């Protein structure tokens, strides 16, 4: 079987896949133009959605495409075909996303950025830090990644609440409510963490009305999708001290254009879409498991329902 790999780090993926499944014939590269000539002979594609979108737009398509991203937005454009199997990366991002969220929560409690500024000013800062114990964390998007993040946070003694498409009982959350309950839970949050996918139902969720409900001491962390946030409303809320800080990993337009107010907003930290890089070894494990399912004709892990968008 021939597999087309389209990845910035395609050499690493090819190396891991050759070692694990030497019977596969691999075609690898990073630019769609160099792969287009061989794509038609490869029934299985593995790689980054934005690279494959160009191939699909050019009339090529696989039997099955395994995304190396959790999000598959570039493949959902109205002008692209949907008559193929598509699976997104699942089960690989829990720890790296948890490390991102936890790292910024600890940095806030320990006042790391303000202490660095004090050092630069040669000003002694001996304010006492706080603990995460007892802090209420609301994870908006209590899916596979959200549950994994909650599991990593639980040993720190935080109170966990979640938001999902509908209310449910789900460990380790004390409560998981539907999206319509977000204003109520957000008002109680010390940390409001967005992990929502990009769907019509999740666009512009974080607007002026929601930010107005937050505690002035709350921290907003967006590691989901930039389309969930009304940018100007967040900037205004920070300027009006309606929340203490924001950590923004994802934006509506990436790279963020020059002059965008996020660059200069008070108490806003940009992290350049680096929250959860794909771990190649874990992704190859997922791919090989799905390859067997594909051959058996059974449902894939992370198989996308095009009508839902995930």
N, C-alpha and C positions, 0 to 999 in steps of 0.2 A: 504493500500500500504506500502511495506517495502522499507525503504531508508537506504542506506549504507553511513555512514559519516566517511571519512578518513581525519583527521585533527590533527595537533599538539594540538590544543585547542578544541578537539572534545567535551569535556564536556560542554563548553560554547555554541557551536552550537546545541548540543542536548537539552540543557536547553531552548534556545530561540525557537527552533522548536517545542518542546513539549508544550510550552506555547501558541504558535500561532496556532498550528495545532495538537491538542492532538489525532486526529484520526489516525495519521501516526504511523507506527511501525518503530522504529529507531534502527539501529545497528551501534555502534560507536566505534572507536578506532584510534590509530595513526600508527600502524605497519601493513603492508600488510599481514604478516604471520598470524596475529591473526584474520584478516578479511576474509581471503581467503575461509575459510570453510562456511561462510554465504553469500558470495558475489553472488553466483549463484541464491539465492532465493530473491535477491533485484534487481528489474528492474531499480531503480533509484539510482544513485551514486552522492554524494555531497562531494567535498573536493579538496585536493591539487593534481595537475596532476602528480607530481613525485611519489606519493604514489600509484596512480591508474595504472601507467605504468607497475608496477610489476605484478599486477593482470591481466591486459590485456595480458601481455607477457606469463602468465601462462595458457592462454586459456579461461579466464573468460571475460565476457563483459556485459555491461548494455544495456538497451534500450535507456536510456538517462543519460548523465553525465554532471552535472553542476560543472564547475571549480570554485574554490574560488580565482583563480588568473586571472589577465587580460591576461597573456601570457599562452599558452598551449603547448610550445615547447616539453616537455617530451612525449606528446601524439602523436607527429608527426613523431616519429621514423619510419624508413622504415619497420621494422619488426612487427609493431603493426597494429591491425585491424582498419578499418575505417567504418565499417558497423553498426554504431550506431549514435544517435544524441549527439552532443557535443555543449555546450554553455559555453562561457567564461564570466568572471565577467565584466559587463559594468554598468556604471552609479553609481559606488560606490567609485571611486578613485579620482575624480576631486579635491575635497577640500584638501585631504591629500597630493596629488602630488603638488598642488599649494602652500601649506604651505612649502613643502620642497624647491621648486624652489625659492619662495619669501624669505624664511629664508636665503638661501645662497647668494642671490643677495644683501639683506640688510647687511648681515655680510661682504660682500666684500666692499660695498660702505662705511660702517662705520668702516672698517679696524679692525674688532674685533680680528682676530687671531694675527695680528701684535701688537695690543695694549696689548694683553695678554702676548706676548713675551717681550714687553717693561717692563711690570710690573714685570715679573720674573727677568729681568735684573736690576730692580730698575732705569729704565730710563724713564724720563718724556716725553711723546709723545703727543704733542698738535697739531698735524697736523689736518687740518680741513677736515671733511668728505664731501662727495658729496651726491647729491640726485639722486634718481632713475628717477626723472622727466626728460623727454627728451631722456632717454636711449633707444636705439633700441634693441628690443628683437626679435630674430628669433627662433620660435618654429618649430622644424623639426619633423613632425608627427602631423598634424592639424586634428586629429580625435576627438573622443568623449572626451578623456582626455585632449588633447591639447587645444581644445576649452574651456574647463572648466578652465584650467590653465590661458589661456589668459583672461578670464572673471575676474578672481581674480586679475590679474596684472593690468588691465585697470585703476582702480581708482588711481594708483600711477603715472599716467601721462606718461607711457612708450609708445614708438612707436612699434606697434606689426606687425610683418610679419610672415607668415607661409609657410611651405612646406608640400604638400600633394602628393598623387599619380598623380594628375593632377591639373592644375590651376582652380581656382573657386572663386566665391565671397562668403565670409563667415565672418560674424560678430563674434568678434569685430576686426578682422584683417584688416589692411589697404590694404594688398595684400596677397593672397595665390597663390604660384607658384608651378609648378611641380618639382619633385626631380631633374630634369636636371638643374634647375635654382639655386640649392643650392650654387654653388661657387659664384654666383653674390650676393645673399643675405648674405651669410656668410661674405663676404668682408666688408659689411656695419654694421655688428652686434657688439654691445657692449656685449651682452649675446647670446650665441649660445646654445640652449637647445635641446638635443636629446630625443625624446619620441617615436622613431620608433620601430615597432615590429621587431621580428627576421624573416626575409624572405630572399630568395636568392637575391632579389633586394636591400636589405638594408645592406648586408654584406660588411664590409671594406669601408664604405662610407667616414669615417673620416680618411684620409690618409695624407701623407706628402704634396701632391699637394693642398689639401683643407686647411690644417693648414697653409700653406705658404701664403694663401690669407687673413688670419685673420689680424685684427689690433693688434699691440703689446699690446694694452690695453684690448683686448677681454677676456672674461671668457667663458670657455666651461663647460657645465653641462650635464652629461650623466646619465639620469634616465630611459632610454629605454632598450637597450640590449647591452651587452658587445661585441657581434659580429660585431657591427657597427663600432667599432674603431680598427684601426691597432695600437696595444699597443706601439710598438717601435717607431712609427712615432709620437705619442703624446708625449712620453718621450723626444724624440729629439727636438720637437718643443718647449717644455717648457724649455729645457736646452739652446736653441738658442734664447729664449725670443721672439718667434714668437707670443706668446699669454701670457697674464698675469697670468692666473691661470686655473686650472681644478678641478671640483668636480665630482668624479666618484662613482656612487652608484652600478653599475653593471659591471661585468667583464666576460671575456670569460670562465674562470674557477673559480668556487666558491666552497668553500672559496679560496681566492687568495693564491697560494702556496708561501712558504718561498722562498726568493730570487728574487721574481718578481720585476722588476724595479719600479713598481707603489709604492712599500713600501717606497722608498727613493727618489722618484722624487721631484725636487724642485717645490713648489707651487702647489702640487697636494694633494687634500684632499679625502680620502676614507671614504665612509659612510656605507659600508657593506650590501648592498641591503636592506636598511631600508626606502627608500624614501616614499613608499606608502603601509603601512601595510593594510591588508584587514579588514575593520570594520565589525565585525560579524553581528550586527543588520541590517546594510544596505544590507549585502549579503543575509540574510534570507528573507528580503523583496523581493529582486530580485528572489530568489529561489521560493518563494510561487507564485509570479506572473507567473514565467515560468512553475511552476507545473500546474497551471490552463491552460496555453497555451498547454502544453504537453497533458493534458487530452482532450482538445478541438481539438487537431490535427492541431493547427495553428503554425506559425513560432515563434521560441523562440527569446527573446531578447539576443543578443550576439551570435546567432547561428553561428557555425563555418563552413566555406566552406573549406573542407580539401584540395582542389586544390590550394587555395590561402594561406592557412596556418594561417588564422585568421577569 
